[in-house]
Amino acid sequence: MSRIVAGAAGGSPLVSVPGEGTRPTTDRVKEALFSRLESMNMLSGTRVLDLYAGSGSLGAESASRGAASVELVEFNEKAAAVCQRNAELVNKVLGSKVVRVQRSKVEAFLVRAAEAGVEAGANQWDLVFLDPPYPLTETELSTVLELLGPRLSSFAVVVVERSSRTPEPAWPASLVLLVEKKYGETRLWFAEPSGD
C-alpha cells in the first residue's frame, strides 16, 4: 500500500489504482526524490503539476510537504477517480483545497493551459512530475516536454520518471538536463528551463 511519506499528511495511506495499468512510484524512490527536491528548496510554496498522475501520490506528497497548489492530470477514468479520493484525503488534512484533479489527456491539458495563459505569468508551474506509462513513445514524451517548456517559471524543475531501460528524453531547446539518478528499475531525470 502506498502512503504519504512526510509532511502534514505524513503516514496517511493512499488509495491505489486497481489493475496493472499504472506503476506507482515506490516509497524508496519517492523518499529519495523528495529528499532531493527539499534540498533544492522546490516544495514549500510552489505550484506543482503532476502529469500522468496515476494515483496522484507524487502530487499528494508535494501538497503534504508545503506546495501552494497541485494539479493532478490523469486521463484514465479509474485512475482519475483514485486521484480524486487521494486529493480529498490530503485537502481534508490540510484544511484547504490545495490539490485539484483534471481528467484530461496530457497534451490536451497543456494546449488548453497555453491558450488560457496568454497573459503573462498565468499557468506557470514551478515543479512538474512526468511519470508516463511505459507504452508512451519517446516522440510522444518529446512533444509533451515541448508543450510544457513555455509554461514553466524561470526556476522550475521538471522530473521525468521512466524505466531504467528507456533512453534519456529528447529535451526541447527550452529545457536542459540537471542530473540523472537510477534506483533499481527506475530512472529519474531532473531538468530545468534553459533560459533560451
C-alpha positions in Angstrom: 0.0 0.0 0.0 1.3 3.4 -0.9 1.4 6.2 1.6 2.4 9.8 2.1 6.0 9.7 3.4 6.3 13.1 5.2 4.8 16.5 5.9 1.4 17.5 7.3 -0.3 14.3 5.9 2.7 12.1 6.5 1.8 8.4 7.2 -1.6 8.7 5.5 -2.4 5.7 3.4 -3.2 6.4 -0.3 -5.7 4.6 -2.4 -4.1 2.6 -5.2 -5.3 2.3 -8.8 -6.7 -1.2 -9.4 -5.2 -3.4 -12.1 -1.9 -3.4 -13.9 -2.3 -0.1 -15.9 -0.3 2.1 -13.6 3.0 1.5 -11.8 3.2 3.5 -8.6 6.5 5.1 -7.5 7.9 3.0 -4.8 8.3 4.5 -1.3 12.1 4.2 -1.7 12.2 6.2 -4.9 9.7 8.7 -3.5 11.8 9.3 -0.4 15.0 9.8 -2.5 13.1 12.1 -5.0 11.6 14.3 -2.3 14.8 14.5 -0.2 16.5 15.9 -3.3 13.6 18.3 -4.0 13.7 19.6 -0.4 17.4 20.1 -0.6 16.7 22.2 -3.8 14.0 24.2 -1.9 11.5 23.1 -4.5 8.5 22.2 -2.3 7.4 25.0 0.1 5.0 27.4 -1.6 5.5 26.0 -5.1 2.9 25.4 -7.9 3.1 21.7 -8.8 1.9 19.8 -11.9 1.7 16.0 -11.8 1.2 14.7 -15.4 0.1 11.1 -15.9 -0.7 11.3 -12.2 -1.8 7.6 -11.7 -2.9 7.6 -8.1 -1.7 11.2 -7.6 0.9 10.1 -5.0 3.6 12.5 -6.1 1.3 15.5 -6.2 -0.2 14.4 -2.8 3.3 14.2 -1.3 4.1 17.6 -2.6 1.0 19.1 -1.0 1.8 17.4 2.3 5.2 19.0 2.2 4.0 22.5 1.6 3.2 23.1 -2.1 0.9 26.0 -2.6 -1.1 24.3 -5.3 -1.1 20.9 -7.0 -2.8 19.9 -10.2 -3.1 16.1 -11.0 -3.7 15.4 -14.7 -4.9 11.9 -15.4 -7.0 10.6 -18.4 -7.8 7.0 -17.3 -11.2 7.0 -15.6 -10.3 4.6 -12.8 -7.0 6.4 -12.1 -8.7 9.8 -12.1 -11.3 8.6 -9.6 -8.4 7.4 -7.3 -6.7 10.8 -7.8 -9.9 12.5 -6.6 -10.1 10.3 -3.5 -6.4 10.9 -2.6 -6.8 14.7 -3.3 -9.8 14.8 -1.0 -7.8 13.0 1.7 -4.9 15.5 1.6 -7.1 18.5 1.2 -9.0 17.4 4.4 -5.8 17.1 6.4 -4.6 20.5 5.1 -7.9 22.1 5.6 -7.7 23.7 2.2 -8.3 22.7 -1.5 -4.6 22.6 -2.4 -4.9 19.5 -4.7 -7.2 19.6 -7.8 -7.8 16.8 -10.3 -8.1 17.4 -14.1 -9.4 14.4 -16.1 -7.7 15.0 -19.4 -5.1 13.8 -21.8 -1.8 15.4 -21.0 -1.3 17.0 -24.5 -4.8 18.5 -24.5 -4.4 19.8 -21.0 -1.1 21.6 -21.9 -2.6 23.0 -25.1 -5.6 24.4 -23.1 -3.1 25.8 -20.5 -1.2 27.6 -23.2 -4.4 29.1 -24.7 -5.7 30.2 -21.3 -2.3 31.6 -20.2 -1.8 34.2 -22.8 -1.5 36.9 -20.1 2.0 37.0 -18.5 2.6 34.7 -15.6 -0.5 32.5 -16.0 -0.3 28.8 -15.8 3.3 28.8 -14.8 4.5 25.8 -12.8 7.5 25.5 -10.5 7.7 21.7 -10.2 6.4 19.2 -12.8 6.3 15.4 -12.5 6.0 13.2 -15.6 5.7 9.6 -14.8 4.2 8.4 -18.1 3.1 4.8 -18.8 5.7 2.6 -20.3 4.0 2.3 -23.7 4.3 6.1 -24.2 6.8 6.6 -27.1 9.9 8.8 -26.9 8.3 11.0 -29.6 5.1 11.5 -27.6 7.2 12.3 -24.5 9.2 14.8 -26.5 6.0 16.5 -27.7 4.8 16.9 -24.1 8.1 18.4 -23.0 7.9 20.8 -25.9 4.4 21.9 -24.8 5.5 22.2 -21.2 8.5 24.4 -21.7 6.8 27.8 -22.1 4.5 27.1 -19.1 7.3 26.9 -16.6 8.6 29.5 -14.1 12.2 30.6 -14.5 13.4 28.5 -11.6 11.3 25.4 -12.3 12.3 21.8 -12.1 10.9 19.0 -14.3 11.2 15.4 -13.1 10.8 12.6 -15.6 10.4 9.1 -14.2 10.8 6.1 -16.6 12.1 2.6 -16.7 15.9 2.4 -16.3 15.9 0.7 -19.7 14.5 3.7 -21.6 16.8 6.3 -23.2 17.2 9.8 -21.8 14.3 12.0 -23.0 14.9 14.2 -26.1 14.9 17.6 -24.3 13.5 20.6 -26.3 15.5 23.8 -26.5 13.5 25.2 -23.6 14.9 22.5 -21.1 18.3 21.4 -20.0 19.3 18.3 -18.0 20.4 18.9 -14.4 21.0 15.4 -13.1 20.0 11.8 -13.7 19.5 9.2 -11.0 18.9 5.5 -11.2 17.1 3.5 -8.5 16.9 -0.2 -9.5 14.4 -0.4 -12.3 13.6 3.3 -12.1 15.4 6.2 -13.6 14.8 9.9 -12.8 15.8 12.8 -14.9 15.8 16.3 -13.4 15.7 19.2 -15.9 15.3 23.0 -15.7 14.5 25.8 -18.1 17.4 26.6 -20.4 16.7 30.3 -20.4 16.5 30.4 -24.2 
